[in-house]
Amino acid sequence: MDETGIINQANPAAELLFGINTDHLLGYSLNKFLPSLSPNPNSWENCSEQILETSQNSRILEATISQH
């Protein structure tokens, strides 16, 4: 992701996690997929639980944000 939370790269594991082709993740803000995240990445907690809802199911993720 860049400093605004836009997804620039995604590995194959992201395809399994999000249930969509990684090409469809690119260019979107992470909070589109994890809506409880603020639109401002500077306010994201370093470690939090997030709910990911896909067309197939809903699951709780532990999200860890690392600083550059």
C-alpha atoms as an extended CHARMM CRD file, in Angstrom:
* protein
*
        68  EXT
         1         1  MET       CA              0.0000000000        0.0000000000        0.0000000000  PROA      1               0.0000000000
         2         2  ASP       CA              1.0240000000        3.5720000000       -0.4030000000  PROA      2               0.0000000000
         3         3  GLU       CA              0.7700000000        6.2670000000        2.2640000000  PROA      3               0.0000000000
         4         4  THR       CA             -2.8960000000        6.8930000000        1.4000000000  PROA      4               0.0000000000
         5         5  GLY       CA             -3.9130000000        3.2310000000        1.8940000000  PROA      5               0.0000000000
         6         6  ILE       CA             -4.1850000000        2.3940000000       -1.8150000000  PROA      6               0.0000000000
         7         7  ILE       CA             -3.1920000000       -1.1910000000       -2.6240000000  PROA      7               0.0000000000
         8         8  ASN       CA             -0.2860000000       -1.2430000000       -5.1040000000  PROA      8               0.0000000000
         9         9  GLN       CA              0.7940000000       -4.8740000000       -4.7860000000  PROA      9               0.0000000000
        10        10  ALA       CA             -0.8400000000       -8.0930000000       -3.6120000000  PROA      10              0.0000000000
        11        11  ASN       CA              0.5960000000      -11.5700000000       -3.2580000000  PROA      11              0.0000000000
        12        12  PRO       CA             -1.1920000000      -14.8240000000       -4.1610000000  PROA      12              0.0000000000
        13        13  ALA       CA             -2.2500000000      -15.3570000000       -0.5300000000  PROA      13              0.0000000000
        14        14  ALA       CA             -4.3280000000      -12.1560000000       -0.7720000000  PROA      14              0.0000000000
        15        15  GLU       CA             -6.3400000000      -13.7600000000       -3.5770000000  PROA      15              0.0000000000
        16        16  LEU       CA             -7.2890000000      -16.6340000000       -1.2810000000  PROA      16              0.0000000000
        17        17  LEU       CA             -7.9730000000      -14.3380000000        1.6700000000  PROA      17              0.0000000000
        18        18  PHE       CA            -10.1350000000      -11.8070000000       -0.1630000000  PROA      18              0.0000000000
        19        19  GLY       CA            -11.6920000000      -14.3400000000       -2.5320000000  PROA      19              0.0000000000
        20        20  ILE       CA            -10.9750000000      -12.2570000000       -5.6500000000  PROA      20              0.0000000000
        21        21  ASN       CA             -8.2260000000      -12.0020000000       -8.2240000000  PROA      21              0.0000000000
        22        22  THR       CA             -5.3490000000       -9.8540000000       -6.9480000000  PROA      22              0.0000000000
        23        23  ASP       CA             -5.6890000000       -7.6100000000      -10.0170000000  PROA      23              0.0000000000
        24        24  HSD       CA             -9.0650000000       -6.5050000000       -8.5990000000  PROA      24              0.0000000000
        25        25  LEU       CA             -7.4080000000       -5.3670000000       -5.3550000000  PROA      25              0.0000000000
        26        26  LEU       CA             -4.9600000000       -3.0140000000       -7.0460000000  PROA      26              0.0000000000
        27        27  GLY       CA             -5.8620000000        0.6540000000       -7.0380000000  PROA      27              0.0000000000
        28        28  TYR       CA             -8.4330000000        0.3340000000       -4.2380000000  PROA      28              0.0000000000
        29        29  SER       CA             -8.0980000000        1.5750000000       -0.6940000000  PROA      29              0.0000000000
        30        30  LEU       CA             -7.7480000000       -1.1650000000        1.9010000000  PROA      30              0.0000000000
        31        31  ASN       CA            -10.7190000000        0.2920000000        3.7880000000  PROA      31              0.0000000000
        32        32  LYS       CA            -12.9410000000       -0.6800000000        0.8380000000  PROA      32              0.0000000000
        33        33  PHE       CA            -12.3850000000       -4.2860000000        1.8960000000  PROA      33              0.0000000000
        34        34  LEU       CA            -12.0190000000       -3.6280000000        5.6400000000  PROA      34              0.0000000000
        35        35  PRO       CA            -14.5960000000       -0.8670000000        6.1400000000  PROA      35              0.0000000000
        36        36  SER       CA            -13.9590000000       -0.3540000000        9.8500000000  PROA      36              0.0000000000
        37        37  LEU       CA            -10.5560000000        1.0830000000        8.9290000000  PROA      37              0.0000000000
        38        38  SER       CA            -10.5640000000        4.8490000000        8.7490000000  PROA      38              0.0000000000
        39        39  PRO       CA            -10.0020000000        6.4090000000        5.3100000000  PROA      39              0.0000000000
        40        40  ASN       CA             -6.8670000000        7.9750000000        6.8380000000  PROA      40              0.0000000000
        41        41  PRO       CA             -4.0950000000        5.3520000000        7.2580000000  PROA      41              0.0000000000
        42        42  ASN       CA             -2.3050000000        7.6040000000        9.7790000000  PROA      42              0.0000000000
        43        43  SER       CA             -5.0880000000        6.8330000000       12.2460000000  PROA      43              0.0000000000
        44        44  TRP       CA             -4.8880000000        3.0350000000       11.8290000000  PROA      44              0.0000000000
        45        45  GLU       CA             -3.8420000000        1.1010000000       14.9220000000  PROA      45              0.0000000000
        46        46  ASN       CA             -0.6240000000       -0.9190000000       14.6790000000  PROA      46              0.0000000000
        47        47  CYS       CA             -2.5630000000       -4.0690000000       15.5350000000  PROA      47              0.0000000000
        48        48  SER       CA             -6.3210000000       -4.5460000000       15.3140000000  PROA      48              0.0000000000
        49        49  GLU       CA             -9.0480000000       -7.0370000000       14.5020000000  PROA      49              0.0000000000
        50        50  GLN       CA            -10.9960000000       -6.3920000000       11.3050000000  PROA      50              0.0000000000
        51        51  ILE       CA            -14.0420000000       -8.0470000000        9.7900000000  PROA      51              0.0000000000
        52        52  LEU       CA            -13.6840000000       -9.1410000000        6.1830000000  PROA      52              0.0000000000
        53        53  GLU       CA            -16.9450000000       -9.9320000000        4.4290000000  PROA      53              0.0000000000
        54        54  THR       CA            -16.7610000000      -11.6210000000        1.0500000000  PROA      54              0.0000000000
        55        55  SER       CA            -19.4790000000      -13.0210000000       -1.1470000000  PROA      55              0.0000000000
        56        56  GLN       CA            -18.6660000000      -16.4390000000        0.3160000000  PROA      56              0.0000000000
        57        57  ASN       CA            -18.2980000000      -15.7540000000        4.0460000000  PROA      57              0.0000000000
        58        58  SER       CA            -17.3890000000      -13.4100000000        6.8620000000  PROA      58              0.0000000000
        59        59  ARG       CA            -14.2400000000      -13.7460000000        8.9350000000  PROA      59              0.0000000000
        60        60  ILE       CA            -12.2540000000      -11.8820000000       11.5370000000  PROA      60              0.0000000000
        61        61  LEU       CA             -8.6900000000      -10.9340000000       10.6330000000  PROA      61              0.0000000000
        62        62  GLU       CA             -5.8620000000       -9.7120000000       12.8010000000  PROA      62              0.0000000000
        63        63  ALA       CA             -4.3530000000       -6.7700000000       10.9370000000  PROA      63              0.0000000000
        64        64  THR       CA             -0.8340000000       -5.6050000000       11.7020000000  PROA      64              0.0000000000
        65        65  ILE       CA              0.3920000000       -2.3460000000       10.2020000000  PROA      65              0.0000000000
        66        66  SER       CA              4.1440000000       -1.9010000000        9.9060000000  PROA      66              0.0000000000
        67        67  GLN       CA              5.8010000000        1.4710000000        9.5310000000  PROA      67              0.0000000000
        68        68  HSD       CA              8.2790000000        2.1290000000        6.7180000000  PROA      68              0.0000000000
